[in-house]
Amino acid sequence: MAWLLRISCLARAGSAAVRAVGTRGLVSSSQWQSISSCHLPLSRSVHCSAAKRHGDYEWQDPKSPEDVVNITYVDRDGEEIKVKGKVGDNCLYLAHRHEIDLEGACEASLACSTCHVYVENGHFDKLPEPEEEEEDMLDLAPFLQENSRLGCQIKLTKELDGIKLVLPRATRNFYVDGHVPKPH
């Protein structure tokens, strides 16, 4: 019955989407006529919140020096890029913020291995054990090594201060090789 009241309120507002729902068989035509002619008072207000993008947290600067975690990315050309992250940052989205070529085609949903990195400086053992889904995706990564992890699964902690992530020579994107998605 709750869906019926929701439809009636939207119908009074003239929502084409609700009319489409009514014509798809959820509501018979006779029910639709009684719903659309109904004059129930609106008892709820609509609230909209600001849209959030994947990785929004990583686009914020650290709030205090205690939150800073230093990280070094080494790109495919061997160039070291030093970045100041913060506790809780996701290494994939942090790389996107600083325009480091770490792809992340699946946007951290554990459906690819395009954010494959090598963890150096003895920080590998400080990371939590990988979940089975991460290990499955790493099995698909080219140039796999003992210190391989997915960048999207590395969340920065104070213990990881000074971590160095090296990008492998290549990644494999099963969807569109050569395409680099832009963060949104």
N, C-alpha and C positions, 0 to 999 in steps of 0.2 A: 504494500500500500504506500510505503514511503516514496517509491519511484513514481507512483501515480501522482502524488502531490507535487513532486519535483517537476514532473512533466507539465502539470497544470500551471505552475508558476511561470515556467519558461514559455509555455504556449501563450500566455497573456502578454509576454514581452515580444512575441512574434518571432521566436527563434526558428529559423529554417532547419537547423539541425534536429530540433525536437520533432518538427513535422516529418522529417525524413525517418526518424526512429518510429514514429507512428505508422508510416506507410510500409515499414519493413515487417509488419506482422506482430510487433510487440503489443500493439494496441489496435483493436479492430476499428473500422471506420465509424461505427456507431459510438464506440467508446471515445474515439477521437473528437467527434462532434460534441459530446457531453463535456469532455475535458476542456476543449478550446472555448466553450461558451461559459465555463465555470468562472465565478468571480470571487474566489477565496482571497482573503487578505494575506499579504505577504508577511510572514512571521520571522524571516531570517534575512540577514544582510550578507552581502558578498564581501569577502576580504581577499585581497591579492597581496602577496609578498614579493619582494624583489627576486628576480631570477638569479640563480647561481650557476656558474660555469664549472665544469670539471677543473680542478686545480686552482680555484679562487684563493684558497688559503696560501698557496705558494706565491701568489702575486703580492702578498703583504710583506712588508719589511719586519724584521724582528723588533719586538716592542722594547726589549732591554738587552744589554750586552750579555746577560746570563743566558739568554735564549739563542745566541749565535752559535751555529755549528759550521765550521769551515769545511768545505768540500772542494776537491779538485777533480775536474773532468779532463780526461785526455782524449782528444778527438782522433779521428782516423789518420790525420796527418802527423800525429805525435805532439800537437800543441797542447800545452797545459792551460786550462781555464779555471782560475780560482774564483770560487763563489762563496758568498756568505749566506748560508741558509739559516733556518731556525728549527728548533725542536718541533717535530711533527710534520715537517715538510716531506712530501713525496718526491723522490729523486727524479722521476720522469717529468713531472710538472715543473719542478725547479729548473730542469734543463731547458724545457720549452720557454720559460720566462727569460732565460739568458741566451736564447737562440742557439742552443747547442744541438747538434744534429742527432738527437736521440728520438727515433720516430714515435713509437707507441701507437701503432695503427688501431689497436682495439680500445684505446683510451683507458687502460688499466683494468680491463675486465677479465684478464687472464685468458684471452682467446688468441694470442699471437706471441711471438718471441722477438718482436722488432725493437724492444727496449733492453735487449740482452747486453750486459756489461760484465767486465771482470773487476772484482773487488780486490784492491791491493792494500799494502801497508799493514798487514796483520789484522785488518778490520773484519775479514770474512768470518772469523770465529765469534765476533761480537754480535753478528746478526742472528735473529731468531731462525730456527730451522725452517726451510721452505715447506710450504703446504704441498700436498700431492699434485694439485692443479698446476702450481708453478713448475714442479719437476717435470710434469708432462709437457709443458710448453718449452722448457729448456731442452728436452729431448729433440725438439724440432729445430733448435738453433744451430746454425753452422758455426764451426770453429769453437765448439764447446770445450771448456777447460774445468779443472777442479774448483776454481774460484769464480765460476759463472753464476750470475743471479739475474733476475729481471729487475730493471731499474724501477718499475712501477710498484714493486713489492718491498722496496727499501724505504722505510720511514726514518728520518733522522732523529737521533737521540744525542744527548751530551756525550755519551760513551763513544759515538761515532765521529767526534770532532777530529778533523784531519784526514778523513776517509778519501781515498783516491779511486775513482771509477774510470776504467779504461774502456772505450768503445771498441768492439771487435772490427776486423777489416771489412766485414759485410754482415748484413742481416737478410732474412728472407721474409718478404711480405707476400703471402699467398694470394692476396686480393689484387693488388695493382703494383707490380714492381716498378720502381722509379718514382712513384707518387709519395709525397711527403705531406700528410695532413696538417692543417693549421689548427692550433688550439682554439676552442670556441667557448 
